[in-house]
Amino acid sequence: MNATLSFKEEALLAISRLPNKASARQVRERVDILAALRESETASAQGKVVSHDEVVRRFRVWNRK
């Protein structure tokens, strides 16, 4: 992700790199991935993260159900 680009600029760049025959679904998926990455970077910068050990613990609890 390029911090100097706006989301719109970054999305347009990503879309331009898709093949000309890309479907609307592929375009939407690419933009959705970019949006999710932006959101996760913001959450991480705000300290809203979970350690790997905690993820493993939560998975084990969830997997027992």
Secondary structure as the mmCIF struct_conf table of DSSP 4:
data_model
#
loop_
_struct_conf.conf_type_id
_struct_conf.id
_struct_conf.beg_label_comp_id
_struct_conf.beg_label_asym_id
_struct_conf.beg_label_seq_id
_struct_conf.end_label_comp_id
_struct_conf.end_label_asym_id
_struct_conf.end_label_seq_id
TURN_TY1_P TURN_TY1_P1 ALA A 3 THR A 4
BEND BEND1 LEU A 5 LEU A 5
HELX_RH_AL_P HELX_RH_AL_P1 PHE A 7 SER A 16
TURN_TY1_P TURN_TY1_P2 ARG A 17 ARG A 17
BEND BEND2 LEU A 18 LEU A 18
TURN_TY1_P TURN_TY1_P3 ASN A 20 LYS A 21
HELX_RH_AL_P HELX_RH_AL_P2 ALA A 24 ALA A 45
TURN_TY1_P TURN_TY1_P4 GLN A 46 GLY A 47
HELX_RH_AL_P HELX_RH_AL_P3 HIS A 52 ARG A 64
#
